[in-house]
Structures are given as C-alpha cells and as structure tokens.
Amino acid sequence: MARGVFITLEGGEGAGKSTQLAAVQRWLEQGRRQVLVTREPGGTDTGERIRQILLHSRGTISPDTEALLMFAARAEHIARVIRPALEQGKWVLCDRFTDATYAYQGGGRGLAAARIALLEDWVQGGLRPDLTILLDVPTDVGLSRAGQRGTLDRFEREERDFFERVRKAYLAAAARDPKRIRLVDASSAEDEVTRHIIEILKEKFGS
C-alpha cells in the first residue's frame, strides 16, 4: 500500500484554519480519498489533556516547559494517529504541527531554533509534512477576528508584539522552504482563500 499524504495548515490567530481545513477535507473526499483530520496540540487522549494545560492553565509556563509539552503531545500523536494513518494510505490533515512550535515558542517566546530542532529530530525522525499551507493575515486583523470568538485562551491573551513575532517567524519559514510551505493571503474572502488552496493542491498532487 502506498504511503498516505501529510498536509498541515498553519497560521496565527484568526487566520481561518478551521474553516479552510474543513474545505480541504471536503475537496479531498470528493476525490474519493480517505481523509483523517486532526489537530495539535491534541489528537489523542493524552494530547488533549496536554492541550488543556497549554491553552487554559492560569499559571505561568516557561518557554522550555511549553516546548517540551508540545513535543510530548506530538510524540503520542505521531505514534498513535499520524504514522498509522499514513501507513494505511490515508491523507492526514493536521491543524498545526512543528512549524507552529518554531513560530510560537521560537519566534514568540524566543526559544532557540536549535533546541526545537533537537526535539523535532528526536520525536519525528524523518517525518515532515508533504505540504504546509500557511494562512497569513495581518496581526491586527487576526487578533480582531480571534477576539470575536469569545473567551480567549492563554496564547490569545498575549500582547500584540508576541503575535507580530509569531507572524514574522512563520513568514521567515515560508521564505526558507517555499517548496513545502505555501503562503496564502488569508485576509481575502473565505471562498477566495479556499480557491487558492485548492489550486495549490491541484498543482502539488493533481486534480
């Protein structure tokens, strides 16, 4: 059986990842592909418990602890969900993956990229996404959208400068690896963003 395809969606707060993830899922399933949709942090019982700590803890968490928790959840996610699905030939769509750690804990928190890379190699081995869709939106627009969703989580309560650093880290990653990380302007209308993503998928994998 051929290995499946691993696609991740990335972006800052308010970029519209959930909406576009659902749109990509529908398009792939219309093409009779088996699709697994998952998220990070999370995706497993253990990962979802760690997600609660990371997103909803009221206490202070150091950048090192934050990164280690992210990769602890990721290790479980890869072992129990992602690798098995890929081995079964499924298309795995993941809401955030390691690019988010480089952006949030690296760019946002200032954690050295080399330390994140060590954890990436340890936890993932050679596993990397086949394609990453980076939904980019100006920081103020994204924060405005996120603020309309209701109660903010621990990350969403950060200062504007934090999210500006996250965005810059994401854009820098896209500039370094344009073949894998495809940049999409997420400030456009939802249907326009979806059309752009589908064009990328057709170019990369065929229609």
N, C-alpha and C positions, 0 to 999 in steps of 0.2 A: 504494500500500500504506500502511495506517495505521501511524503510529509505534508502536513497542512501548511497554512499561511498565517503568520503572526502580524497583525496590524494593531498599532497603538494610536490613540488620539491624545494629544497634549494641548495645553494652553493654560493661561492664567484664569483667575476668577472671572466669571461672566462671559467666557468665550463661547459658550453654547455647545460644550462637548456632549452632554446628554442627548440633546436634540439631534445632533449630527451622527452620533453613534447609532441611534435608532434608525436614522435614514440610511446609513450604510448597511445596517443589518437587513433592512427591507430589500435593498437593491441586490445584495448578495443572495438572499433567499429566493428572490425572483429568478435568479440564475441557477436555482436548484443546488445551491451549495449548503453544506452543513455548517452552521454558524454557532459558535459559543461566545456569548457576551459576558464580560467580567469586569472587575474594577480593582484599582489599588488606591490606598491600602485596603485590603479586603479579599474577597473571592473565596475564602474558606472560613470555617467557624473560628479558627484561631486568628486569621487575618482580620475578621470583622471585630473581634474583641480588641485587637491592637488598634484598629481604626478608631474605636470609641475612645481609647486613651489619647491618641494623637489629635483627634479633632475636637473632643469635648472635655478633655481634662481642664480643670480650672487652675491647676498649679503650673509652675514653670518647668519646662523641659529643656535640657541643654541641647545644642545642635548635635553633639555626638550621640546622645541618647536617642534623639529624634531619628537620625540616620540609621542607627542600629535597629530600632524598632521597625522602620520602613523595610529594611532588608530581612529582618526576621519574618515579617509578614510575607515578603516576596519569596523567600525560600520555600515556605509552605505552599504558597500559591503556585509556584513553578512545579514543585514536586507532585502536588495533588490535582492540579487543574490544567495548567498550561501545557506542560510536556505531554501528559496523557492525551489531551485533545489533539495536539499536533501529530502525535504518533498515530492517531485514528484518522488522520487526513482532514480534520476539521479546520475551518477558518476561525481563528481566535481574534476577537475584537476586545481590546482592553482599554478602559478609561484610565489613562495614566500608566506609566511604567518608570523605568530608571531615569529617563530624561527629566522627569519631574523631580527626582532626588537631586540631580545636578542643578536644576533651576531653583528649587525651594531651599534645600539645605545648603547647596553650594552657593548659588547666586544670592539668595535671600538671606541666609544665615551666615554666610562667609566661610563655610566649611571647605577645606582644601579639596580640590578636584581629585588629587592623587589618593586621598583617603577614601573617597567614594569609589574610585576606580578599583581599589583593592577589594572592597566589598562586592563590587559588581563582578569581578573575575571569580571570586570565591563562590558566590551564590549562583551565578548564572552560567559559569563555564563559557561555552561558546554561543550560548543563546542570546540572540539580539533580534529585535523586530525586523521583519522583512520590509515594512513600510511604516513610517510615522507621519501622521497628519498633524501639523502644528497649527492650531487655530489662533491667530494673532489678532488682538484687539487693543486699542489704546488703553492705558491703565485706567484713566478716569471713566471711560465708557464701561469697561469691565466691572469696576467697583460699583458703579451706579446700577448696573444690571444685577449684580450679586446682592446689593442692598435691598432690592425689591423682592427677594425670595423669602424674607422673614428673618428668623433668628440666625445670627452669624456664628460660624464655628470658630475654633481657636485660631486658624490661619486667616480667615476672613476678617478677624478683628485687628490684624496687623496694620501698621501705618502705611501710608501711600508709598513711601520710599522703598519699603520692603518689596512691594509688588512691582515697582519700577525695576528693581534689581533682578527680580524673577524674570520679567519680560526680557530684559537685556541678555540674561543667561540663555533663555530659550532661543532668541534670535541669533546669538553667537553660535549656538549648537547647530542651528539650521545652516548657517554660513559655512561651518566646518564640514558638514556632512549633507550636502544638498541632494545627493542621490537617494539617501534613505529618508531624510526629514524634508517633507514637502510643505512649504509655507502657504497658508491660506488666509486671506483677509476676512476675518470673522465679523468685521463691522458692517458688512453688507447685509442685505435681507437674507433670511434663513434659506429661501429657495435658491438664491444665487450661490450661497456658500455650499449648499448641497450639490448643485450642478458642478461647481469647481472640483469638489471632492470626487464625484463620480467620474469626471474627466481624468483625474489623476489615476483612479483605479483602473479605468479602461486602458490608459497608456501603459500602466505598470503590468497589468495582468491579462489584458484583453477583455473584450465585451462578452 
